[in-house]
Amino acid sequence: MVDIIQDFKNRLEPILASLKKELAVLRSNRPSPTLVEDIKVSYYNQLLTVKQLGSISAVPPREIDIHVWDKETLNSIIKAIETSGHGFSIQSEGNLVRIYLPELSEERRKELLKKAKQIAEEQRIEIRHCRDESNKQVQKKFDGREITEDQKFKLKEQIQKEVEWVNGEIEKILEAKVKEIEL
């Protein structure tokens, strides 16, 4: 009985982690290394991320600096960032790549808010799928006479409480991102 609940909780954790990661990549008015750290760069016939090729730091108000460890990768990093579609202005000085974030227009803010809400909704859908699978497992155990009807209802109630808790967490995370974008 407890295995179903624990299994359900274990499947919810990666969903929340995924939401946080996807929302971190969405741009706000503040610079964040997460905007560029996972951009793939071709380096000696391998695809590596920017964070594997240099140290990244945010410089307020709207600048990200990448201190490249190997000067040979400088042009590859610049090219990868330019083609990433973020619309950043880029300058390089020696082993340093400076990325300037343009001011967000009202239209772009609305697009980002829409995208953030879409990502959150996708995670909620994933949670509903997990809930349905867990409820099917409970029903299967009930049909196989492994649990009583009272236990079945208690398990389904616990599953629903977990769903409500994780949906609350999603709302908190989304609210924080919305405030960040609107600043």
N, C-alpha and C positions, 0 to 999 in steps of 0.2 A: 504494500500500500504506500508506504513512505517512498519507495523507489520511484513511483510515478511522479510524485510531487518534486522530488529531488532532481529527477531527469528533466522535468519541465523547467525548474529553476536554472539548471545547467544550460538549457537551450536558450533561455532568455538573456543570459549574460553576454554572449557574443553579439546578440542583436543590439543591445545598448552600446557595446563597444564600437560596433560598426556605425551606429548613428553618430556617436561622438566624433569618430574619425572622418566620416563624410561631411559633417557640418564644419569641422575644423578647416577643411580645405576651401570652403566657401569664403570668399573674400568679404572683409568688412572694411571700415575706414582705418582700422589699426593694422600695422604690419605684423605678420606672424610667419615664422619660419615654416609652418605647416603648408603655407601656400606654394612653396617651391621645393620642399625637401624630398618629395616623392616623384618629382619629374624625372623621367628616364633620359639618360644621356648615353650616347654611343661612345664607348671608350675601349680602344683596342679590340674591336669586334665583340664587345660585351655590352649588355645594357645594365648600367648601374644607376642608382638614384643620385641626385645632387648631394644629399647628406652623406653619401659614401665617398664623395670626391672633394669635400671641403667642409669648413665649419660655417654655420649659418647663424646670423644674429639679426634681430630686429632693431632698427634705429628709428624711434619716433621722430616726427609725426607720421611719415609715410615712406619709409625706406627699409630695404632689406639688404644686408651685406653678406656676400659669400667670400670667404677667404679660401681660395683654391689651393690645395696642397701640391698639385702638379700643374705647372704653368701650361703644359701641353694640352690640358683639358679645357682651358679657358674658352676657346672658340666653340668647342662642342657644347659646353654648358650654356653659353650665350645663345647658340642656335636652338638648343632644346627649349630654353625658356621662351624665346621669341615665338616658336611654333606651338607652344602650349595653349595659346589662345586666350591668355589672361589680359593681354593688352598693356603689359608693363613697358616702361622706358628703361633701357639698360645702358650702363657705361662700365668700362673696365679701366683699371689703373694697376698695372703690374699684376700681382696675384689676387687682386680684389675685383669682384663684380658687384656693382651697385645697381640695385633694382629700385626704381621709383614707381610708387603706386599712384595712379592718377586719382583725383577726387572722384568719388562716386556720384554719378548723376542720379536724379530722382527716378528716371526710367530704369537704370541699372539696379538701383536699390529694390525697386518693385520686383524685378526679375529674380534677384537673389532671395528676396523674401518668399516668393512663389516656389523657388527651387528648394529652399529650406523646409517649407511646409510639405512639399512633395516627398522629400526624403523621409521626413517624419511619418508621413502616411504610409509609405512603403514598409517602414519598420513595424507600424501597427498591423498591417496586413500580415506580415511574417509572424507576428505574435498570435494573431487569430488562427493562423494555420497550425502553429504549435499547440495552441489551446484545443483545437479540434482533434488533433492527433492524440493528445493526452486524454481527452474525454472519450475517444474511441477505445483507448486502452482500458479505461475504467469500465466502460460498457462491456468490453470483452471479458474482463475479469468477473463482472456481475453475471453475464450470460453463462460463463463457465462455472458459476457457483463458488468462486474463490472468495468473494466478498458479499456482504449482505446489502440490502437496499439502502439502509441507513448509512453504511460505509460509502456506498456509491455516491449518495447525495453530499456527504461530508467532503469526499475527495473533489467532486465537481465544484463545491463551494470554495475549497482551498485553492483550486486552480483559478477560479474566477477572481479571488482576492489577489493572487499573484499578478494576474492580468491587469487588474485595476491599479496595483502598485506600480508596475512597470510603465503603464500608460501615463501615470502621474509623473514618473521620472522623465519620460519622453517630453511631456509638456514643459517641465522645468528647463530641460536642456534646450528645447526649441525657443522658449521665452528668452533665455539668456542670449541665444544667437540673434533673435529678432532685435533685441535691445542693442546688441553690438553692431548690427547692420544699420540700424536707424540713427546711430550717433553721428 
